[in-house]
Amino acid sequence: MSFNIKNVLDQLGVKDVNKGVSTGSNNFGGGEIIESFSPVDGKLIAKVSTATQEDFDKVIASAKAAFTDFKVIPAPQRGEMVRQFGDKLRELKQPLGELVSYEMGKSLQEGLGEVQEMIDICDFAVGLSRQLYGFTMHSERPGHRMYDQYHPLGIVGIISAFNFPVAVWAWNTALAWISGDVCIWKPSEKVPLCSIACQNIIADVLKENNMPEGISCIVNGDYKVGEMLTSSTDVPLISATGSIRMGKIVAQQVAGRLGRSLLELGGNNAIIITPSADLDMTIIGAAFGAVGTCGQRCTSTRRLIIHEDVYDVVRDKLVAAYGQLKIGSSLDESNHVGPLIDTGAVDIYLKAIEKVKAEGGTFAVEGKQLTGEGYESGCYVSPSIAEVENHYQIVQDETFAPLLYLIKYTGDVENAIAIQNDVKQGLSSAIMTTNMRESEKFLSHAGSDCGIANVNIGTSGAEIGGAFGGEKETGGGRESGSDAWKVYMRRQTNTINYTDSLPLAQGIKFDL
C-alpha cells in the first residue's frame, strides 16, 4: 500500500511537534520531550512534550470542574456523546488504524481491528447508557421501600500499555463516560501519538456538544507521570494495564490511599490439545495466537499442552506452518508478522531463547533477530517453538514475544488442566477437543482457573460483549462487556419510609 505518515497525522490533527498534555482541545506540556520512533522502519515520527507536576495539577483541576457538570447530565445524553465519538471513529478508522500499525508495529489489519474495537465499545456503551440499573428489595419494616442505585465515581485514571495503544483506553473511557465519570489517560510513552490522535477526535465531539473539555484529558510521560496519577487522592479509580511488576506497584500505591484499582496484567496463556482435537483448527488457532502482534498480546498463546498421542503430529504441523510465515513491514498486508515494539524487546526475546536452552529446553524452531533490507529498524525477529517442561522458570514467566512452548501431557484431561493452572498468571485459556466431557470438565469448577476459558478457539482476542480480565497475578480486573460498568460507579443503598412512624430494624425498641 502507499503510505505517508505525514498525511495520516494531518488527517488526525497531529502536528509534527506536539503538546502531549491536554484537557480537551487545550494543549500544553512543559516537561521533557519524548520521541516516537516507528518499529516498522526505525524512523522518527514526531516529538511529544510530557507533563510536569504543574501540568498535572492543571489537568486535575480541569477534570474536577468538568465532573461537576458532567455527572448531572442524564446518562442517555452522555450516551449520545459516546455515539457521536463512535461515528467519528468510523470516519477516521483508516488513518487511525494506520497510525496504530506504524507507531506500535502490529499488522495493518490488527490496527484497523483495534479501531473497530473502539467503535464496538462505543455501540455497547450507548445502549448501556439506558440500562444503568439498580435493584429493589423488600424491607423487613412495614411501609418501607429499599433499593440500590449507582452513581458516578469522579475522575477515572487510565494507564494503558503499548500493545493496544487505543482500544484499551476506549474500553475504559466509553464505560466511564456513560457512567458520568471524567477520564485522565496516561498512555504508554512508547506510543504517545496514538493518544494525541484520540484526544483530538473526542475534543471535537465535546466542543460540538458544548460539554466541558476536562471530560477527557491526557498526560503523556514515563512512570513518574503515572505515579502522579496513582498517588492522587482526587482520582478514586485507577485502571492500569501492563506488566505484573507495574501492577503490583500501582496496587500498593492506590491501596495505600484506599482508592480502587482495576488491574489487567500479564498472561501465560495455554491451549490444551486433546487426542480428539480437530488439528486443522488447532494449528490455525495456535499459530495466530502465538505470532499475532508478534506475540505482544496479553492474550497471546504462550503454551501448548499436547497429549502424547498427538504431540509429534502437532509439533510437525506447527513447524511446517511457521515455515510459511512472512515477516516484514506491518503495513504490508501480505506479511503475517511485524516487528517487536523496540530493540529492548528484541534483547529480552533473545535472552529468553538462551534461558530456554540453559534450563534444558530444545527448539523445534529457533528464532533470531532479522537483519538486512526491510529490517533496518532492528526490531524484527523470527518466531520460536520450544519443547520444554512447565516447571522451567522461563516458562513460568511471561516473555512478551513470539516464543511458543510445547509441553507434553499423558493420561486424561485433568492432568492437562493441572499443568495449565500451574502458573502465576490466569488470563486466557483454551481447549481443543471434540469430546463434550473434556470440554465441560475444562469449564467446570475444577477446570481452568483463568478469567477467560474457550473451547475450540484460541486464547487471543475477545469480543466486546463479554467481561475481559483474569485472575491470580493477572490482577482480577474486568473491562468491556457484561456488568463491567459497575466498577466505574459507586453503589448506594436507599431506604424510604413512607409511613408516619419510625420502626427500627431488627425489631429494636427505642421509645422516648
DAJO-V970169 format. One record per residue. N is the residue number from 1. RES is the residue in one small letter. BURIAL is # if it has 9 or more other ideal C-beta (glycine too) atoms within 8 Angstrom, else .. D_CENTER is the distance of its C-alpha to the mean C-alpha in Angstrom with 2 decimals. Layout:
N;RES;BURIAL;D_CENTER
N;RES;BURIAL;D_CENTER
//
This chain:
1;m;.;28.36
2;s;.;29.78
3;f;.;27.22
4;n;.;28.00
5;i;#;25.32
6;k;.;27.70
7;n;.;27.99
8;v;#;24.24
9;l;#;23.97
10;d;.;27.06
11;q;.;25.70
12;l;#;22.68
13;g;.;25.01
14;v;#;23.75
15;k;.;26.83
16;d;.;27.77
17;v;.;27.66
18;n;#;25.18
19;k;#;24.99
20;g;#;21.50
21;v;#;21.94
22;s;#;22.28
23;t;#;23.22
24;g;#;23.29
25;s;#;25.65
26;n;.;27.19
27;n;.;26.01
28;f;#;27.08
29;g;#;26.23
30;g;.;28.82
31;g;#;26.98
32;e;.;26.79
33;i;.;25.95
34;i;#;23.02
35;e;.;23.36
36;s;#;20.81
37;f;#;21.96
38;s;#;20.85
39;p;#;20.35
40;v;#;21.95
41;d;.;25.35
42;g;#;25.13
43;k;.;26.35
44;l;.;25.75
45;i;#;24.01
46;a;#;24.61
47;k;#;24.91
48;v;#;23.13
49;s;#;24.56
50;t;#;22.74
51;a;#;23.26
52;t;#;26.19
53;q;.;26.79
54;e;.;29.05
55;d;#;26.45
56;f;#;23.95
57;d;.;26.76
58;k;#;27.39
59;v;#;23.84
60;i;#;24.06
61;a;.;27.44
62;s;#;26.30
63;a;#;23.40
64;k;#;25.84
65;a;#;28.42
66;a;#;26.14
67;f;#;25.05
68;t;.;28.75
69;d;#;29.21
70;f;#;25.93
71;k;#;25.92
72;v;.;29.29
73;i;#;28.45
74;p;.;28.42
75;a;#;25.04
76;p;.;26.07
77;q;.;26.85
78;r;#;23.46
79;g;#;22.19
80;e;#;24.55
81;m;#;22.97
82;v;#;19.54
83;r;#;21.46
84;q;#;22.99
85;f;#;19.74
86;g;#;18.62
87;d;.;22.03
88;k;#;21.72
89;l;#;18.56
90;r;.;20.69
91;e;.;23.39
92;l;#;21.31
93;k;#;19.02
94;q;.;21.01
95;p;#;21.16
96;l;#;17.57
97;g;#;16.49
98;e;#;19.11
99;l;#;17.95
100;v;#;14.38
101;s;#;16.25
102;y;#;18.83
103;e;#;17.03
104;m;#;14.19
105;g;#;16.32
106;k;#;14.62
107;s;#;17.20
108;l;#;18.29
109;q;.;17.68
110;e;#;14.01
111;g;#;13.96
112;l;#;15.83
113;g;#;13.69
114;e;#;10.61
115;v;#;13.07
116;q;#;14.27
117;e;#;11.03
118;m;#;11.68
119;i;#;15.21
120;d;#;14.59
121;i;#;12.78
122;c;#;15.71
123;d;#;18.13
124;f;#;16.80
125;a;#;17.00
126;v;#;20.47
127;g;#;21.85
128;l;#;20.34
129;s;#;22.13
130;r;.;25.32
131;q;.;24.22
132;l;#;23.28
133;y;.;25.82
134;g;.;27.52
135;f;.;30.17
136;t;.;33.91
137;m;.;35.89
138;h;.;39.60
139;s;#;41.22
140;e;.;43.91
141;r;#;45.96
142;p;.;48.00
143;g;.;47.35
144;h;#;43.79
145;r;.;40.50
146;m;#;37.11
147;y;#;33.62
148;d;#;30.17
149;q;.;28.02
150;y;#;24.82
151;h;#;24.88
152;p;#;22.48
153;l;#;21.33
154;g;#;21.72
155;i;#;19.46
156;v;#;15.72
157;g;#;14.34
158;i;#;10.79
159;i;#;9.89
160;s;#;7.16
161;a;#;7.34
162;f;#;9.51
163;n;#;8.11
164;f;#;6.20
165;p;#;8.73
166;v;#;9.14
167;a;#;7.11
168;v;#;4.42
169;w;#;7.86
170;a;#;9.60
171;w;#;8.03
172;n;#;9.28
173;t;#;12.28
174;a;#;13.77
175;l;#;14.15
176;a;#;15.30
177;w;#;17.77
178;i;#;19.37
179;s;#;19.68
180;g;#;21.69
181;d;#;19.52
182;v;#;19.23
183;c;#;16.31
184;i;#;16.31
185;w;#;13.49
186;k;#;13.58
187;p;#;11.69
188;s;#;12.01
189;e;#;15.73
190;k;#;15.35
191;v;#;14.31
192;p;#;16.16
193;l;#;17.75
194;c;#;14.77
195;s;#;14.48
196;i;#;18.23
197;a;#;18.34
198;c;#;16.06
199;q;#;18.18
200;n;#;21.28
201;i;#;20.42
202;i;#;19.82
203;a;#;22.79
204;d;#;25.04
205;v;#;24.10
206;l;#;24.81
207;k;#;28.06
208;e;.;29.18
209;n;#;28.78
210;n;.;30.45
211;m;#;27.55
212;p;#;27.02
213;e;#;25.15
214;g;#;23.48
215;i;#;21.27
216;s;#;18.71
217;c;#;18.90
218;i;#;17.37
219;v;#;18.43
220;n;#;17.95
221;g;#;18.92
222;d;.;18.34
223;y;.;17.89
224;k;.;21.04
225;v;#;19.56
226;g;#;16.66
227;e;#;19.53
228;m;#;21.23
229;l;#;18.42
230;t;#;18.00
231;s;.;21.81
232;s;#;22.67
233;t;.;24.35
234;d;.;23.85
235;v;#;20.12
236;p;.;20.05
237;l;#;16.30
238;i;#;13.71
239;s;#;10.01
240;a;#;8.75
241;t;#;5.86
242;g;#;8.02
243;s;.;11.14
244;i;#;13.27
245;r;.;15.94
246;m;#;14.13
247;g;#;12.96
248;k;.;16.60
249;i;#;17.91
250;v;#;15.86
251;a;#;16.83
252;q;.;20.43
253;q;#;20.70
254;v;#;19.41
255;a;#;21.45
256;g;.;24.40
257;r;.;24.70
258;l;.;23.89
259;g;#;20.79
260;r;#;17.79
261;s;#;14.44
262;l;#;11.23
263;l;#;9.63
264;e;#;6.64
265;l;#;8.52
266;g;#;10.23
267;g;#;11.31
268;n;#;14.85
269;n;#;14.90
270;a;#;18.34
271;i;#;20.30
272;i;#;23.73
273;i;#;26.41
274;t;#;29.56
275;p;.;33.02
276;s;.;32.74
277;a;#;29.52
278;d;.;29.73
279;l;#;29.39
280;d;.;28.92
281;m;#;25.75
282;t;#;24.72
283;i;#;25.12
284;i;.;23.09
285;g;#;20.13
286;a;#;20.41
287;a;#;20.98
288;f;#;18.15
289;g;#;15.72
290;a;#;17.17
291;v;#;17.68
292;g;#;15.19
293;t;#;13.36
294;c;#;15.99
295;g;#;14.32
296;q;#;11.34
297;r;#;8.56
298;c;#;7.47
299;t;#;9.33
300;s;#;12.12
301;t;#;15.53
302;r;#;17.19
303;r;#;20.25
304;l;#;22.74
305;i;#;25.11
306;i;#;28.12
307;h;#;31.40
308;e;.;34.39
309;d;.;36.11
310;v;#;33.59
311;y;#;32.21
312;d;.;34.41
313;v;.;33.89
314;v;#;30.09
315;r;#;30.24
316;d;.;32.73
317;k;#;30.88
318;l;#;27.67
319;v;#;29.81
320;a;.;31.35
321;a;#;28.05
322;y;#;26.82
323;g;.;30.14
324;q;.;29.33
325;l;#;26.07
326;k;.;26.40
327;i;#;24.70
328;g;#;24.75
329;s;#;23.58
330;s;#;20.34
331;l;#;22.29
332;d;.;24.83
333;e;.;23.83
334;s;.;26.23
335;n;#;24.13
336;h;.;21.77
337;v;#;20.22
338;g;#;19.50
339;p;#;19.39
340;l;#;17.40
341;i;#;16.04
342;d;#;19.32
343;t;.;22.45
344;g;.;21.21
345;a;#;18.70
346;v;#;21.75
347;d;.;23.81
348;i;#;21.40
349;y;#;21.48
350;l;#;25.26
351;k;.;25.79
352;a;#;23.83
353;i;#;26.23
354;e;.;29.13
355;k;#;27.93
356;v;#;27.80
357;k;#;31.40
358;a;.;32.46
359;e;#;31.41
360;g;.;33.30
361;g;#;30.87
362;t;.;32.03
363;f;#;30.47
364;a;#;30.92
365;v;#;29.23
366;e;.;28.92
367;g;#;26.65
368;k;.;27.67
369;q;.;27.01
370;l;#;28.31
371;t;.;30.80
372;g;.;33.10
373;e;.;32.97
374;g;.;29.54
375;y;#;27.88
376;e;.;29.13
377;s;#;25.85
378;g;#;26.00
379;c;#;22.36
380;y;#;23.22
381;v;#;23.66
382;s;#;24.76
383;p;#;22.85
384;s;#;24.45
385;i;#;25.47
386;a;#;26.84
387;e;#;29.01
388;v;#;28.44
389;e;.;28.79
390;n;#;25.91
391;h;.;27.38
392;y;#;27.16
393;q;.;25.33
394;i;#;23.50
395;v;#;22.25
396;q;#;21.21
397;d;.;19.02
398;e;#;15.91
399;t;#;16.82
400;f;#;14.10
401;a;#;16.49
402;p;#;18.30
403;l;#;20.29
404;l;#;21.02
405;y;#;23.20
406;l;#;25.91
407;i;#;27.26
408;k;.;30.37
409;y;#;31.11
410;t;.;34.44
411;g;.;35.66
412;d;.;33.75
413;v;#;30.13
414;e;#;30.09
415;n;#;30.42
416;a;#;27.39
417;i;#;25.29
418;a;.;26.61
419;i;#;25.53
420;q;#;22.02
421;n;#;21.68
422;d;.;23.37
423;v;#;20.43
424;k;.;18.74
425;q;#;15.22
426;g;#;14.56
427;l;#;11.33
428;s;#;12.59
429;s;#;16.25
430;a;#;18.80
431;i;#;22.54
432;m;#;24.79
433;t;#;28.04
434;t;.;30.63
435;n;.;32.03
436;m;.;31.24
437;r;.;32.18
438;e;#;29.72
439;s;#;26.81
440;e;.;27.84
441;k;#;28.19
442;f;#;24.66
443;l;#;23.39
444;s;.;25.94
445;h;.;25.95
446;a;.;27.10
447;g;#;24.45
448;s;#;20.85
449;d;.;19.45
450;c;#;15.77
451;g;#;13.61
452;i;#;13.60
453;a;#;17.01
454;n;#;18.15
455;v;#;21.71
456;n;#;22.75
457;i;.;19.43
458;g;#;17.14
459;t;#;14.06
460;s;#;11.62
461;g;.;10.29
462;a;#;10.20
463;e;.;12.26
464;i;#;11.68
465;g;.;14.62
466;g;#;13.44
467;a;#;11.65
468;f;#;8.41
469;g;#;8.57
470;g;#;11.20
471;e;#;14.47
472;k;.;16.55
473;e;#;15.05
474;t;#;11.48
475;g;#;12.20
476;g;.;13.00
477;g;#;10.59
478;r;#;10.03
479;e;#;8.25
480;s;#;9.52
481;g;#;12.90
482;s;.;15.93
483;d;.;16.93
484;a;#;13.66
485;w;#;15.42
486;k;.;17.78
487;v;#;15.74
488;y;#;16.15
489;m;#;19.89
490;r;.;22.82
491;r;.;25.07
492;q;.;28.82
493;t;.;31.73
494;n;.;34.80
495;t;.;38.37
496;i;.;41.09
497;n;.;44.77
498;y;.;46.92
499;t;.;50.20
500;d;.;52.92
501;s;.;52.53
502;l;.;50.03
503;p;.;49.62
504;l;#;47.46
505;a;.;44.92
506;q;.;46.09
507;g;.;49.63
508;i;.;50.22
509;k;.;53.45
510;f;.;53.81
511;d;.;56.95
512;l;.;58.44
//
